[in-house]
Amino acid sequence: MALRKAQRSKSKLRIGLFGVTGSGKTLSALYMAAGLGGEVALIDTEHGSGDLYSDKAEIKKLYPNGYNIMTLTPPFSVEKYRAAIKECEDAGMNVIIIDSLSHAWAGEGGLLDYQGQLESGGKYKNSFATWREVTPLHNKLVTELLDSPAHIIATLRSKTEYVLEDDGKGRKVPRKIGLAPVFRDGIEYEFTLVMDIAENHMARATKDRTSLFNMWGDHITAETGKQIMAWLETGADLPPDLRVLAKEFAEKLKAQKTLETLDAAWAEGAPIMERLKVELPEWHDKYAGSITQLRAKLQPPHNEAEKEPEKQPEAPPPVLDKKKIADAFKKDGVCVAGTEVVQTQRI
């Protein structure tokens, strides 16, 4: 903990696009992501809607090499969302579109569904007690969004209501309007920028930490993303992302060929492990286990150091030359009988 001067740094965006059905959330997200640049992945929970725009002329122009799709199917559990985000990160995606985040809350197998299962299971006395299990899962998902090294654009469905308006010809016509997003209250606080998209595809900023879109109302295009990216680039450089540092550290450990160099690399990475212990405890535990496995691979077998030297084959006994022996000892009264040397007795 240290006191320092405030400074805006370059950072990764967290953008929420809220809108009613048919307002153009998915297409708007693709336009904005193209303006941010780099590889784009779209996590699709909307029954393949992310693929529908791939042959649109303007999208093909913005994505000459295409964009990446990952389809999620029920159950829409928090762990499934987190795994999808991590897979996109590991693939080096610069922008991750989550279309839509609402399914993690209100979809089949989402948090509300899970809470209902807990309540009907009879384990808890009342519905309030069930949230003790649900809230930590919600918080893990939010943390995954905030900690990602990629830009995150999350679309959320809006609760819908109809109002009657004058059409200018003296008639009242219904118009669909969006209310709060379909998610737990307060999700908008987690985003850098929140835009509400109306049924006519016009967007307006309801929360804007960039101050770029005050009193703004227009269609979202690739230029919108470029404008945000230019604002980001004016900030101070960020320190290297912890996940990136951790992955580089893991690769360095794997590259070591001896126990001595492995131990030296491990000691050098101690500051990274300390940060992982606080910020990403799951990663810390995984790396702590990996060093044990790496050491075991490089450690010689225990019996190798204690192994006795191999016995050399014994030399064959010398071949006796009986004639030479007999001649040598004849004068001393020794003679050879058969295969044995026998001492004779003089009379």
C-alpha positions, 0 to 999 in steps of 0.5 A: 500500500503506497500513496501516489499521484493520480495518473490515467494509464492505458488500460483495457476497456470494459464496455456494456451494450444494453438493449432490447431484442432487435436493437442491434447489440451484436452487430454494434459490438462487432463494429466497435471491436473492429475499431479497437483492433486486433484479433476478436472473439465472440462468445455466442449464447444467442443460438448462433446469431454471431455467425449471421453477420459474417457474410455482411459486406461491411463486416467482411470489409472490417474483418478481411480475415474473419472473426472468431466464434465460440458457441456456449450452450446450456447450462449457462453456468459461471464456470462455463463463462469463465472457461470460455473467457480464459480460452480466448485469452490463451488464444491471444484475443485482443477483444472478447465480445460476450453476447450475451452476459444476461444468460449467465444470470437469467438463462438455463443453468444461470445464477437465478436458476441455480438459486432456485434449485438451492431454494427448492432443495430444502437445504436452506430455511429461506431464499436469503440463505441461498444467496450465500452460495450464489453471490460468490459465483457472481463475484467470480464472474465479475472478477473474470471480466475485470481482470482480463488482459483483453478488451471486454464488450458485454451485451446485455438484454434490457427488460422491455416495456411498451409506451404509447406515443403520438405518431404525428398523425393523431394516432397513438402507437406503441414503442418498445423501450428498454429498462434495466439490464437483465442481470443482477442490480449494479452490473453497470458500475463495473463498466468503463462505458455503458451504452443503451441501444434503442429499437431504432439502433441509436445508442446513447451513453448512460455511463461514460468514464471516457467523457467522449460521449456526453450528449452523444447519440448515434449509431455505433460504428468502427469509428466509435471503437477507433475514437475510444482506442485513441483516447486509451493511447493517450494514457501512461503505459501500464505495467506488464499484465500479471497473467502475461508475466506468469505465462512467460515465467512458466515457459522459462521454467519448462525450458530449464534442463538442470536442477540448478538452473531450474532452482535459479529460475524459480528464485528469480520468479519469487516476486511473480509468485507473491503477486499470484498468491494475492491476486490469482491464488488459483494460478499460484497453486497451479504453478507451485504444483508444477515446480514439483513435477519439473523437479521430479523430471530432472531429479536422478533416480534415488537408486542411481546414486546408491547403486553399487559399482558393477562387478567385473567378471572374474579372470579364469584360473591359470592353466597349469603346464604339468610338464614344466611343473614336473621338471621343476620339482623332479629333483626335489622328489616331486612327481606328477600323477594324473592331474595332481601334483603329488609329493613322493616320499624317498625310502 
